[in-house]
């Protein structure tokens, strides 16, 4: 959520908010990449935190169905 807020551009909302990174890069002035950045960063964090437990659960499920 924090990563998405850095890239948001909502100048017509009440209250208006434009993230600091959204206005930082030339050519992207006022761009709203909040959804894309939120999905990418959120998915990456989920993958990093869940990769071990998902592999263990998948291995346990396969072992119980094979035998």
mmCIF file of the N, C-alpha and C atoms, coordinates in Angstrom:
data_MODEL
# 
_entry.id   MODEL 
# 
loop_
_atom_site.group_PDB 
_atom_site.id 
_atom_site.type_symbol 
_atom_site.label_atom_id 
_atom_site.label_alt_id 
_atom_site.label_comp_id 
_atom_site.label_asym_id 
_atom_site.label_entity_id 
_atom_site.label_seq_id 
_atom_site.pdbx_PDB_ins_code 
_atom_site.Cartn_x 
_atom_site.Cartn_y 
_atom_site.Cartn_z 
_atom_site.occupancy 
_atom_site.B_iso_or_equiv 
_atom_site.pdbx_formal_charge 
_atom_site.auth_seq_id 
_atom_site.auth_comp_id 
_atom_site.auth_asym_id 
_atom_site.auth_atom_id 
_atom_site.pdbx_PDB_model_num 
ATOM 1   N N  . UNK A 1 1  ? 0.816   -1.175  0.000   1.00 0.00 ? 1  UNK A N  1 
ATOM 2   C CA . UNK A 1 1  ? 0.000   0.000   0.000   1.00 0.00 ? 1  UNK A CA 1 
ATOM 3   C C  . UNK A 1 1  ? 0.870   1.253   0.000   1.00 0.00 ? 1  UNK A C  1 
ATOM 4   N N  . UNK A 1 2  ? 1.963   1.193   0.719   1.00 0.00 ? 2  UNK A N  1 
ATOM 5   C CA . UNK A 1 2  ? 2.873   2.339   0.758   1.00 0.00 ? 2  UNK A CA 1 
ATOM 6   C C  . UNK A 1 2  ? 3.489   2.564   -0.615  1.00 0.00 ? 2  UNK A C  1 
ATOM 7   N N  . UNK A 1 3  ? 3.879   1.499   -1.287  1.00 0.00 ? 3  UNK A N  1 
ATOM 8   C CA . UNK A 1 3  ? 4.454   1.636   -2.628  1.00 0.00 ? 3  UNK A CA 1 
ATOM 9   C C  . UNK A 1 3  ? 3.435   2.242   -3.595  1.00 0.00 ? 3  UNK A C  1 
ATOM 10  N N  . UNK A 1 4  ? 2.185   1.848   -3.488  1.00 0.00 ? 4  UNK A N  1 
ATOM 11  C CA . UNK A 1 4  ? 1.143   2.398   -4.353  1.00 0.00 ? 4  UNK A CA 1 
ATOM 12  C C  . UNK A 1 4  ? 0.915   3.875   -4.060  1.00 0.00 ? 4  UNK A C  1 
ATOM 13  N N  . UNK A 1 5  ? 0.959   4.265   -2.807  1.00 0.00 ? 5  UNK A N  1 
ATOM 14  C CA . UNK A 1 5  ? 0.769   5.672   -2.451  1.00 0.00 ? 5  UNK A CA 1 
ATOM 15  C C  . UNK A 1 5  ? 1.899   6.556   -2.966  1.00 0.00 ? 5  UNK A C  1 
ATOM 16  N N  . UNK A 1 6  ? 3.069   5.999   -3.152  1.00 0.00 ? 6  UNK A N  1 
ATOM 17  C CA . UNK A 1 6  ? 4.176   6.791   -3.681  1.00 0.00 ? 6  UNK A CA 1 
ATOM 18  C C  . UNK A 1 6  ? 3.959   7.154   -5.148  1.00 0.00 ? 6  UNK A C  1 
ATOM 19  N N  . UNK A 1 7  ? 3.170   6.348   -5.881  1.00 0.00 ? 7  UNK A N  1 
ATOM 20  C CA . UNK A 1 7  ? 2.962   6.554   -7.319  1.00 0.00 ? 7  UNK A CA 1 
ATOM 21  C C  . UNK A 1 7  ? 1.573   7.075   -7.662  1.00 0.00 ? 7  UNK A C  1 
ATOM 22  N N  . UNK A 1 8  ? 0.745   7.404   -6.673  1.00 0.00 ? 8  UNK A N  1 
ATOM 23  C CA . UNK A 1 8  ? -0.630  7.826   -6.950  1.00 0.00 ? 8  UNK A CA 1 
ATOM 24  C C  . UNK A 1 8  ? -0.680  9.275   -7.417  1.00 0.00 ? 8  UNK A C  1 
ATOM 25  N N  . UNK A 1 9  ? -1.640  9.567   -8.244  1.00 0.00 ? 9  UNK A N  1 
ATOM 26  C CA . UNK A 1 9  ? -1.900  10.935  -8.680  1.00 0.00 ? 9  UNK A CA 1 
ATOM 27  C C  . UNK A 1 9  ? -3.405  11.140  -8.656  1.00 0.00 ? 9  UNK A C  1 
ATOM 28  N N  . UNK A 1 10 ? -3.899  11.800  -7.625  1.00 0.00 ? 10 UNK A N  1 
ATOM 29  C CA . UNK A 1 10 ? -5.331  12.048  -7.464  1.00 0.00 ? 10 UNK A CA 1 
ATOM 30  C C  . UNK A 1 10 ? -5.562  13.533  -7.191  1.00 0.00 ? 10 UNK A C  1 
ATOM 31  N N  . UNK A 1 11 ? -5.282  14.384  -8.184  1.00 0.00 ? 11 UNK A N  1 
ATOM 32  C CA . UNK A 1 11 ? -5.400  15.830  -7.948  1.00 0.00 ? 11 UNK A CA 1 
ATOM 33  C C  . UNK A 1 11 ? -6.838  16.316  -7.838  1.00 0.00 ? 11 UNK A C  1 
ATOM 34  N N  . UNK A 1 12 ? -7.810  15.541  -8.337  1.00 0.00 ? 12 UNK A N  1 
ATOM 35  C CA . UNK A 1 12 ? -9.203  15.987  -8.268  1.00 0.00 ? 12 UNK A CA 1 
ATOM 36  C C  . UNK A 1 12 ? -9.952  15.373  -7.104  1.00 0.00 ? 12 UNK A C  1 
ATOM 37  N N  . UNK A 1 13 ? -9.317  14.515  -6.324  1.00 0.00 ? 13 UNK A N  1 
ATOM 38  C CA . UNK A 1 13 ? -9.967  13.898  -5.170  1.00 0.00 ? 13 UNK A CA 1 
ATOM 39  C C  . UNK A 1 13 ? -10.034 14.911  -4.032  1.00 0.00 ? 13 UNK A C  1 
ATOM 40  N N  . UNK A 1 14 ? -10.869 14.609  -3.055  1.00 0.00 ? 14 UNK A N  1 
ATOM 41  C CA . UNK A 1 14 ? -10.947 15.478  -1.878  1.00 0.00 ? 14 UNK A CA 1 
ATOM 42  C C  . UNK A 1 14 ? -10.512 14.675  -0.673  1.00 0.00 ? 14 UNK A C  1 
ATOM 43  N N  . UNK A 1 15 ? -9.416  14.894  -0.052  1.00 0.00 ? 15 UNK A N  1 
ATOM 44  C CA . UNK A 1 15 ? -8.398  15.891  -0.366  1.00 0.00 ? 15 UNK A CA 1 
ATOM 45  C C  . UNK A 1 15 ? -7.484  15.413  -1.492  1.00 0.00 ? 15 UNK A C  1 
ATOM 46  N N  . UNK A 1 16 ? -6.978  16.343  -2.246  1.00 0.00 ? 16 UNK A N  1 
ATOM 47  C CA . UNK A 1 16 ? -6.096  16.023  -3.375  1.00 0.00 ? 16 UNK A CA 1 
ATOM 48  C C  . UNK A 1 16 ? -4.769  15.474  -2.851  1.00 0.00 ? 16 UNK A C  1 
ATOM 49  N N  . UNK A 1 17 ? -4.246  14.446  -3.526  1.00 0.00 ? 17 UNK A N  1 
ATOM 50  C CA . UNK A 1 17 ? -2.955  13.869  -3.133  1.00 0.00 ? 17 UNK A CA 1 
ATOM 51  C C  . UNK A 1 17 ? -2.218  13.412  -4.373  1.00 0.00 ? 17 UNK A C  1 
ATOM 52  N N  . UNK A 1 18 ? -0.977  13.801  -4.475  1.00 0.00 ? 18 UNK A N  1 
ATOM 53  C CA . UNK A 1 18 ? -0.097  13.339  -5.545  1.00 0.00 ? 18 UNK A CA 1 
ATOM 54  C C  . UNK A 1 18 ? 1.158   12.811  -4.876  1.00 0.00 ? 18 UNK A C  1 
ATOM 55  N N  . UNK A 1 19 ? 1.480   11.544  -5.128  1.00 0.00 ? 19 UNK A N  1 
ATOM 56  C CA . UNK A 1 19 ? 2.636   10.914  -4.496  1.00 0.00 ? 19 UNK A CA 1 
ATOM 57  C C  . UNK A 1 19 ? 3.951   11.543  -4.925  1.00 0.00 ? 19 UNK A C  1 
ATOM 58  N N  . UNK A 1 20 ? 4.967   11.441  -4.082  1.00 0.00 ? 20 UNK A N  1 
ATOM 59  C CA . UNK A 1 20 ? 6.251   12.069  -4.384  1.00 0.00 ? 20 UNK A CA 1 
ATOM 60  C C  . UNK A 1 20 ? 6.978   11.478  -5.587  1.00 0.00 ? 20 UNK A C  1 
ATOM 61  N N  . UNK A 1 21 ? 6.860   10.193  -5.829  1.00 0.00 ? 21 UNK A N  1 
ATOM 62  C CA . UNK A 1 21 ? 7.556   9.577   -6.955  1.00 0.00 ? 21 UNK A CA 1 
ATOM 63  C C  . UNK A 1 21 ? 6.799   9.856   -8.253  1.00 0.00 ? 21 UNK A C  1 
ATOM 64  N N  . UNK A 1 22 ? 5.491   10.021  -8.158  1.00 0.00 ? 22 UNK A N  1 
ATOM 65  C CA . UNK A 1 22 ? 4.675   10.296  -9.339  1.00 0.00 ? 22 UNK A CA 1 
ATOM 66  C C  . UNK A 1 22 ? 5.100   11.570  -10.051 1.00 0.00 ? 22 UNK A C  1 
ATOM 67  N N  . UNK A 1 23 ? 5.571   12.553  -9.332  1.00 0.00 ? 23 UNK A N  1 
ATOM 68  C CA . UNK A 1 23 ? 6.007   13.816  -9.926  1.00 0.00 ? 23 UNK A CA 1 
ATOM 69  C C  . UNK A 1 23 ? 7.515   13.924  -10.068 1.00 0.00 ? 23 UNK A C  1 
ATOM 70  N N  . UNK A 1 24 ? 8.251   12.929  -9.672  1.00 0.00 ? 24 UNK A N  1 
ATOM 71  C CA . UNK A 1 24 ? 9.711   13.006  -9.650  1.00 0.00 ? 24 UNK A CA 1 
ATOM 72  C C  . UNK A 1 24 ? 10.350  12.828  -11.029 1.00 0.00 ? 24 UNK A C  1 
ATOM 73  N N  . UNK A 1 25 ? 9.861   11.887  -11.824 1.00 0.00 ? 25 UNK A N  1 
ATOM 74  C CA . UNK A 1 25 ? 10.506  11.553  -13.094 1.00 0.00 ? 25 UNK A CA 1 
ATOM 75  C C  . UNK A 1 25 ? 9.960   12.405  -14.239 1.00 0.00 ? 25 UNK A C  1 
ATOM 76  N N  . UNK A 1 26 ? 10.848  12.982  -15.045 1.00 0.00 ? 26 UNK A N  1 
ATOM 77  C CA . UNK A 1 26 ? 10.378  13.752  -16.209 1.00 0.00 ? 26 UNK A CA 1 
ATOM 78  C C  . UNK A 1 26 ? 9.646   12.843  -17.197 1.00 0.00 ? 26 UNK A C  1 
ATOM 79  N N  . UNK A 1 27 ? 8.586   13.343  -17.762 1.00 0.00 ? 27 UNK A N  1 
ATOM 80  C CA . UNK A 1 27 ? 7.796   12.544  -18.690 1.00 0.00 ? 27 UNK A CA 1 
ATOM 81  C C  . UNK A 1 27 ? 6.677   11.784  -18.014 1.00 0.00 ? 27 UNK A C  1 
ATOM 82  N N  . UNK A 1 28 ? 6.779   11.554  -16.728 1.00 0.00 ? 28 UNK A N  1 
ATOM 83  C CA . UNK A 1 28 ? 5.731   10.863  -15.969 1.00 0.00 ? 28 UNK A CA 1 
ATOM 84  C C  . UNK A 1 28 ? 5.025   11.808  -15.016 1.00 0.00 ? 28 UNK A C  1 
ATOM 85  N N  . UNK A 1 29 ? 5.177   13.102  -15.210 1.00 0.00 ? 29 UNK A N  1 
ATOM 86  C CA . UNK A 1 29 ? 4.615   14.094  -14.297 1.00 0.00 ? 29 UNK A CA 1 
ATOM 87  C C  . UNK A 1 29 ? 3.104   13.898  -14.150 1.00 0.00 ? 29 UNK A C  1 
ATOM 88  N N  . UNK A 1 30 ? 2.677   13.582  -12.954 1.00 0.00 ? 30 UNK A N  1 
ATOM 89  C CA . UNK A 1 30 ? 1.262   13.383  -12.681 1.00 0.00 ? 30 UNK A CA 1 
ATOM 90  C C  . UNK A 1 30 ? 0.724   12.031  -13.098 1.00 0.00 ? 30 UNK A C  1 
ATOM 91  N N  . UNK A 1 31 ? 1.591   11.084  -13.420 1.00 0.00 ? 31 UNK A N  1 
ATOM 92  C CA . UNK A 1 31 ? 1.139   9.751   -13.834 1.00 0.00 ? 31 UNK A CA 1 
ATOM 93  C C  . UNK A 1 31 ? 0.634   8.978   -12.629 1.00 0.00 ? 31 UNK A C  1 
ATOM 94  N N  . UNK A 1 32 ? -0.374  8.149   -12.840 1.00 0.00 ? 32 UNK A N  1 
ATOM 95  C CA . UNK A 1 32 ? -0.935  7.341   -11.760 1.00 0.00 ? 32 UNK A CA 1 
ATOM 96  C C  . UNK A 1 32 ? -0.638  5.871   -12.050 1.00 0.00 ? 32 UNK A C  1 
ATOM 97  N N  . UNK A 1 33 ? 0.460   5.392   -11.501 1.00 0.00 ? 33 UNK A N  1 
ATOM 98  C CA . UNK A 1 33 ? 0.846   3.985   -11.631 1.00 0.00 ? 33 UNK A CA 1 
ATOM 99  C C  . UNK A 1 33 ? 0.557   3.212   -10.346 1.00 0.00 ? 33 UNK A C  1 
ATOM 100 N N  . UNK A 1 34 ? -0.310  3.737   -9.492  1.00 0.00 ? 34 UNK A N  1 
ATOM 101 C CA . UNK A 1 34 ? -0.516  3.153   -8.175  1.00 0.00 ? 34 UNK A CA 1 
ATOM 102 C C  . UNK A 1 34 ? -1.049  1.724   -8.241  1.00 0.00 ? 34 UNK A C  1 
ATOM 103 N N  . UNK A 1 35 ? -1.977  1.449   -9.145  1.00 0.00 ? 35 UNK A N  1 
ATOM 104 C CA . UNK A 1 35 ? -2.514  0.079   -9.226  1.00 0.00 ? 35 UNK A CA 1 
ATOM 105 C C  . UNK A 1 35 ? -1.456  -0.911  -9.678  1.00 0.00 ? 35 UNK A C  1 
ATOM 106 N N  . UNK A 1 36 ? -0.726  -0.566  -10.711 1.00 0.00 ? 36 UNK A N  1 
ATOM 107 C CA . UNK A 1 36 ? 0.301   -1.473  -11.232 1.00 0.00 ? 36 UNK A CA 1 
ATOM 108 C C  . UNK A 1 36 ? 1.404   -1.698  -10.205 1.00 0.00 ? 36 UNK A C  1 
ATOM 109 N N  . UNK A 1 37 ? 1.896   -0.627  -9.599  1.00 0.00 ? 37 UNK A N  1 
ATOM 110 C CA . UNK A 1 37 ? 2.957   -0.753  -8.594  1.00 0.00 ? 37 UNK A CA 1 
ATOM 111 C C  . UNK A 1 37 ? 2.459   -1.539  -7.388  1.00 0.00 ? 37 UNK A C  1 
ATOM 112 N N  . UNK A 1 38 ? 1.230   -1.273  -6.957  1.00 0.00 ? 38 UNK A N  1 
ATOM 113 C CA . UNK A 1 38 ? 0.660   -2.002  -5.825  1.00 0.00 ? 38 UNK A CA 1 
ATOM 114 C C  . UNK A 1 38 ? 0.558   -3.493  -6.088  1.00 0.00 ? 38 UNK A C  1 
ATOM 115 N N  . UNK A 1 39 ? 0.135   -3.856  -7.305  1.00 0.00 ? 39 UNK A N  1 
ATOM 116 C CA . UNK A 1 39 ? 0.025   -5.279  -7.649  1.00 0.00 ? 39 UNK A CA 1 
ATOM 117 C C  . UNK A 1 39 ? 1.394   -5.950  -7.728  1.00 0.00 ? 39 UNK A C  1 
ATOM 118 N N  . UNK A 1 40 ? 2.344   -5.292  -8.350  1.00 0.00 ? 40 UNK A N  1 
ATOM 119 C CA . UNK A 1 40 ? 3.676   -5.877  -8.509  1.00 0.00 ? 40 UNK A CA 1 
ATOM 120 C C  . UNK A 1 40 ? 4.375   -6.024  -7.162  1.00 0.00 ? 40 UNK A C  1 
ATOM 121 N N  . UNK A 1 41 ? 4.388   -4.970  -6.368  1.00 0.00 ? 41 UNK A N  1 
ATOM 122 C CA . UNK A 1 41 ? 5.068   -5.019  -5.068  1.00 0.00 ? 41 UNK A CA 1 
ATOM 123 C C  . UNK A 1 41 ? 4.337   -5.966  -4.119  1.00 0.00 ? 41 UNK A C  1 
ATOM 124 N N  . UNK A 1 42 ? 3.008   -5.900  -4.083  1.00 0.00 ? 42 UNK A N  1 
ATOM 125 C CA . UNK A 1 42 ? 2.241   -6.803  -3.223  1.00 0.00 ? 42 UNK A CA 1 
ATOM 126 C C  . UNK A 1 42 ? 2.430   -8.259  -3.603  1.00 0.00 ? 42 UNK A C  1 
ATOM 127 N N  . UNK A 1 43 ? 2.414   -8.548  -4.901  1.00 0.00 ? 43 UNK A N  1 
ATOM 128 C CA . UNK A 1 43 ? 2.639   -9.919  -5.369  1.00 0.00 ? 43 UNK A CA 1 
ATOM 129 C C  . UNK A 1 43 ? 4.039   -10.413 -5.052  1.00 0.00 ? 43 UNK A C  1 
ATOM 130 N N  . UNK A 1 44 ? 5.022   -9.528  -5.212  1.00 0.00 ? 44 UNK A N  1 
ATOM 131 C CA . UNK A 1 44 ? 6.404   -9.900  -4.887  1.00 0.00 ? 44 UNK A CA 1 
ATOM 132 C C  . UNK A 1 44 ? 6.600   -10.188 -3.411  1.00 0.00 ? 44 UNK A C  1 
ATOM 133 N N  . UNK A 1 45 ? 6.023   -9.362  -2.565  1.00 0.00 ? 45 UNK A N  1 
ATOM 134 C CA . UNK A 1 45 ? 6.126   -9.582  -1.117  1.00 0.00 ? 45 UNK A CA 1 
ATOM 135 C C  . UNK A 1 45 ? 5.412   -10.869 -0.730  1.00 0.00 ? 45 UNK A C  1 
ATOM 136 N N  . UNK A 1 46 ? 4.224   -11.111 -1.283  1.00 0.00 ? 46 UNK A N  1 
ATOM 137 C CA . UNK A 1 46 ? 3.498   -12.342 -1.001  1.00 0.00 ? 46 UNK A CA 1 
ATOM 138 C C  . UNK A 1 46 ? 4.317   -13.560 -1.410  1.00 0.00 ? 46 UNK A C  1 
ATOM 139 N N  . UNK A 1 47 ? 4.905   -13.509 -2.595  1.00 0.00 ? 47 UNK A N  1 
ATOM 140 C CA . UNK A 1 47 ? 5.719   -14.623 -3.062  1.00 0.00 ? 47 UNK A CA 1 
ATOM 141 C C  . UNK A 1 47 ? 6.889   -14.888 -2.122  1.00 0.00 ? 47 UNK A C  1 
ATOM 142 N N  . UNK A 1 48 ? 7.596   -13.830 -1.745  1.00 0.00 ? 48 UNK A N  1 
ATOM 143 C CA . UNK A 1 48 ? 8.758   -14.004 -0.872  1.00 0.00 ? 48 UNK A CA 1 
ATOM 144 C C  . UNK A 1 48 ? 8.376   -14.556 0.496   1.00 0.00 ? 48 UNK A C  1 
ATOM 145 N N  . UNK A 1 49 ? 7.244   -14.132 1.027   1.00 0.00 ? 49 UNK A N  1 
ATOM 146 C CA . UNK A 1 49 ? 6.837   -14.600 2.352   1.00 0.00 ? 49 UNK A CA 1 
ATOM 147 C C  . UNK A 1 49 ? 6.197   -15.983 2.336   1.00 0.00 ? 49 UNK A C  1 
ATOM 148 N N  . UNK A 1 50 ? 5.585   -16.374 1.225   1.00 0.00 ? 50 UNK A N  1 
ATOM 149 C CA . UNK A 1 50 ? 4.824   -17.627 1.204   1.00 0.00 ? 50 UNK A CA 1 
ATOM 150 C C  . UNK A 1 50 ? 5.493   -18.766 0.462   1.00 0.00 ? 50 UNK A C  1 
ATOM 151 N N  . UNK A 1 51 ? 6.637   -18.537 -0.168  1.00 0.00 ? 51 UNK A N  1 
ATOM 152 C CA . UNK A 1 51 ? 7.184   -19.582 -1.036  1.00 0.00 ? 51 UNK A CA 1 
ATOM 153 C C  . UNK A 1 51 ? 7.551   -20.858 -0.290  1.00 0.00 ? 51 UNK A C  1 
ATOM 154 N N  . UNK A 1 52 ? 8.099   -20.768 0.904   1.00 0.00 ? 52 UNK A N  1 
ATOM 155 C CA . UNK A 1 52 ? 8.470   -21.993 1.641   1.00 0.00 ? 52 UNK A CA 1 
ATOM 156 C C  . UNK A 1 52 ? 7.242   -22.764 2.101   1.00 0.00 ? 52 UNK A C  1 
ATOM 157 N N  . UNK A 1 53 ? 6.289   -22.061 2.703   1.00 0.00 ? 53 UNK A N  1 
ATOM 158 C CA . UNK A 1 53 ? 5.121   -22.754 3.242   1.00 0.00 ? 53 UNK A CA 1 
ATOM 159 C C  . UNK A 1 53 ? 4.265   -23.361 2.138   1.00 0.00 ? 53 UNK A C  1 
ATOM 160 N N  . UNK A 1 54 ? 4.175   -22.713 0.989   1.00 0.00 ? 54 UNK A N  1 
ATOM 161 C CA . UNK A 1 54 ? 3.393   -23.260 -0.110  1.00 0.00 ? 54 UNK A CA 1 
ATOM 162 C C  . UNK A 1 54 ? 4.051   -24.527 -0.649  1.00 0.00 ? 54 UNK A C  1 
ATOM 163 N N  . UNK A 1 55 ? 5.373   -24.525 -0.769  1.00 0.00 ? 55 UNK A N  1 
ATOM 164 C CA . UNK A 1 55 ? 6.076   -25.725 -1.224  1.00 0.00 ? 55 UNK A CA 1 
ATOM 165 C C  . UNK A 1 55 ? 5.882   -26.874 -0.239  1.00 0.00 ? 55 UNK A C  1 
ATOM 166 N N  . UNK A 1 56 ? 5.946   -26.585 1.064   1.00 0.00 ? 56 UNK A N  1 
ATOM 167 C CA . UNK A 1 56 ? 5.751   -27.626 2.071   1.00 0.00 ? 56 UNK A CA 1 
ATOM 168 C C  . UNK A 1 56 ? 4.336   -28.175 2.019   1.00 0.00 ? 56 UNK A C  1 
ATOM 169 N N  . UNK A 1 57 ? 3.343   -27.300 1.900   1.00 0.00 ? 57 UNK A N  1 
ATOM 170 C CA . UNK A 1 57 ? 1.948   -27.751 1.833   1.00 0.00 ? 57 UNK A CA 1 
ATOM 171 C C  . UNK A 1 57 ? 1.706   -28.561 0.565   1.00 0.00 ? 57 UNK A C  1 
ATOM 172 N N  . UNK A 1 58 ? 2.272   -28.170 -0.541  1.00 0.00 ? 58 UNK A N  1 
ATOM 173 C CA . UNK A 1 58 ? 2.112   -28.909 -1.788  1.00 0.00 ? 58 UNK A CA 1 
ATOM 174 C C  . UNK A 1 58 ? 2.759   -30.282 -1.677  1.00 0.00 ? 58 UNK A C  1 
ATOM 175 N N  . UNK A 1 59 ? 3.921   -30.347 -1.054  1.00 0.00 ? 59 UNK A N  1 
ATOM 176 C CA . UNK A 1 59 ? 4.602   -31.627 -0.875  1.00 0.00 ? 59 UNK A CA 1 
ATOM 177 C C  . UNK A 1 59 ? 3.839   -32.559 0.033   1.00 0.00 ? 59 UNK A C  1 
ATOM 178 N N  . UNK A 1 60 ? 3.220   -32.038 1.070   1.00 0.00 ? 60 UNK A N  1 
ATOM 179 C CA . UNK A 1 60 ? 2.431   -32.856 1.983   1.00 0.00 ? 60 UNK A CA 1 
ATOM 180 C C  . UNK A 1 60 ? 1.166   -33.358 1.306   1.00 0.00 ? 60 UNK A C  1 
ATOM 181 N N  . UNK A 1 61 ? 0.571   -32.522 0.488   1.00 0.00 ? 61 UNK A N  1 
ATOM 182 C CA . UNK A 1 61 ? -0.639  -32.930 -0.226  1.00 0.00 ? 61 UNK A CA 1 
ATOM 183 C C  . UNK A 1 61 ? -0.366  -34.034 -1.230  1.00 0.00 ? 61 UNK A C  1 
ATOM 184 N N  . UNK A 1 62 ? 0.744   -33.943 -1.932  1.00 0.00 ? 62 UNK A N  1 
ATOM 185 C CA . UNK A 1 62 ? 1.107   -34.965 -2.904  1.00 0.00 ? 62 UNK A CA 1 
ATOM 186 C C  . UNK A 1 62 ? 1.456   -36.281 -2.214  1.00 0.00 ? 62 UNK A C  1 
ATOM 187 N N  . UNK A 1 63 ? 2.162   -36.201 -1.108  1.00 0.00 ? 63 UNK A N  1 
ATOM 188 C CA . UNK A 1 63 ? 2.570   -37.415 -0.397  1.00 0.00 ? 63 UNK A CA 1 
ATOM 189 C C  . UNK A 1 63 ? 1.347   -38.165 0.141   1.00 0.00 ? 63 UNK A C  1 
ATOM 190 N N  . UNK A 1 64 ? 0.326   -37.443 0.599   1.00 0.00 ? 64 UNK A N  1 
ATOM 191 C CA . UNK A 1 64 ? -0.848  -38.110 1.141   1.00 0.00 ? 64 UNK A CA 1 
ATOM 192 C C  . UNK A 1 64 ? -1.710  -38.743 0.048   1.00 0.00 ? 64 UNK A C  1 
ATOM 193 N N  . UNK A 1 65 ? -1.673  -38.201 -1.169  1.00 0.00 ? 65 UNK A N  1 
ATOM 194 C CA . UNK A 1 65 ? -2.472  -38.752 -2.251  1.00 0.00 ? 65 UNK A CA 1 
ATOM 195 C C  . UNK A 1 65 ? -1.768  -39.894 -2.981  1.00 0.00 ? 65 UNK A C  1 
ATOM 196 N N  . UNK A 1 66 ? -0.426  -39.927 -2.920  1.00 0.00 ? 66 UNK A N  1 
ATOM 197 C CA . UNK A 1 66 ? 0.322   -40.947 -3.633  1.00 0.00 ? 66 UNK A CA 1 
ATOM 198 C C  . UNK A 1 66 ? 0.234   -42.281 -2.908  1.00 0.00 ? 66 UNK A C  1 
ATOM 199 N N  . UNK A 1 67 ? 0.380   -42.245 -1.599  1.00 0.00 ? 67 UNK A N  1 
ATOM 200 C CA . UNK A 1 67 ? 0.440   -43.480 -0.825  1.00 0.00 ? 67 UNK A CA 1 
ATOM 201 C C  . UNK A 1 67 ? -0.867  -44.016 -0.512  1.00 0.00 ? 67 UNK A C  1 
# 
